[in-house]
Amino acid sequence: MNLKSTSAIAHRILLLVAALVLVAFCASAAQAQAKPPAKAVIQIWMWGGPSHLDTFDPKPNAGYDYCGSLDKTIPTNVPGIEINASLPLLAQQADKYAIIRSMTHGSNAHETAAYMMQTGHTPSVGLVYPSVGAIVSLFKGYDRGYKGQIPPYVVLTESQGRFAEEGFLGPKYKPFVTGGDPSQKTFEVEGIVAAGMTDQRQRDRRDLLHSLDTLGKAMPDTPVFQTLDKCEGKAYDMILGDARKVFDLSQESDSTRDKYGRNWFGQACLVARRLVEQGVPYVTINYKGWDTHKQHFQIMGRKLPEMDQGMSALLQDLSDRKLLDSTIVWWGGEFGRTPKVLWEAPWNGGRGHFGNCFSVVLAGGGFQGGKVVGASDATGENVAERPVYPQDLIGSILERMGIDPDGPLPNDRGLNLKVMPSDKTGPGQGRLKETMQQ
């Protein structure tokens, strides 16, 4: 081969390498410029842990010792997918959500399990990681362009407790916990809406406060007082501005309120829809009452119809308003409940804590509906296919929100931390690519 031929080949190789680099650069740039599909998350936190057998992973052939009175299934509007017959309305919404039937972390302790399902991390000494809501508040909140008067992380209506949701990020990223009961005539939101409190009365109280603040008047340039004035201004903007109207459910039609259900959960779902409609990026509905060690089936007789109505109305309403594509709805608790019913005393028909295998539901925000990921065994006691760990679930949600799960997590300790731990390695494991629309 002569020198001229060698030069020509080398030139072609350089051109090929340059082309490949250009393609990679363009793909990377396109990916960077692509808008994430999700703008908000509504987390339906099933406080205490719901039974997967009684909801989205029924086992009718397991027998009475596992199913009790909830031993029937119902076909959904997606061929081949069945859920418990206790959820007929949600059965007609299955094309909108994906069921994860192989969640696992192995912990049966409320605090530990809640921490893992809220942060994606295993508890460690001296380091409390932030919850998903706090992470979204960090990356999508006021420091990143959020302009809303309502804080970017809202919890309806009681704090989740179990651990400090903000973790080491600090108080700035704590959730705004509303208090109150949205099913009452007036939804009394702590610090914002109070029965009988008019705007004029709020202004009069503020004027009185200012008249008594002699120290602040004497030292107006003190940084502490300037910070207090700034915080007070933001608070009154929320109290006296348009933001509080989002909590006024009298603005909704009676038919809409009836569709959601005239109970705490149904109306909380309606408030959550109104919040994301106003641009709030993260809303948690802390849905208590699922820690059913005793009288499980009696409690389910009341709770499941309530959940079925409220959650199905939320999914349909978000879809009708063209919000579902940009809003993730995440249903699940800290763990499931024992598949085998505890018929013996003192439980007398209860279900205990169960972190070995349980279910989670995801809808909207770039997650494909009408799918089932993973499987449990014939009695729902073990993962049979495709284990999904908390960091896989949360990492997938964050990815849909445009937050890099593998990216650095800022902290004031100078530690080299990632938003999520690394994916579990192994065939069929890791983030939920099966349901993530490209």
Buried (B, 14 or more C-beta within 10 A) or exposed (E): EEEEEEEEEEEEEEEEEEEEEEEEEEEEEEEEEEEBBBBBBBBBBBBBBBBBBBBBBBBBEBEEEBBBBBBEBBEBEBEEBBBBBBBBBBBBBBBBBBBBBBBBBEBBBBEBBBBBBBBBBBBEEEEBBBBBBBBBBBBBBBEEEBEBBBBBBBBBBEBBEBBBBBBBBEEEBBBBBBBBBBBEEBBBBEBBBBEEBEEEEBEEEBEEEEEEBEEBEEEEEEEEBEEEEEEBEBBEEBBBEEBBEBBBBEEBEEEBBEBBBEBBBBBBBBBBBBBBBBBBBBBBBBBBBBBBBBEBBEBBEEBBBBBBBBBBBBBBBBBEEEBBBBBBBBBBBBBBBBBBBBEEEEBEBBBBBBBBBBBBBBBBBBBBBBBBBBBBBEBBBBBBEBBBBBBBBBBBBBBBBBBEBEEEBEBEEEEEBBBBBEBEEEEEBBBBEBBBEE
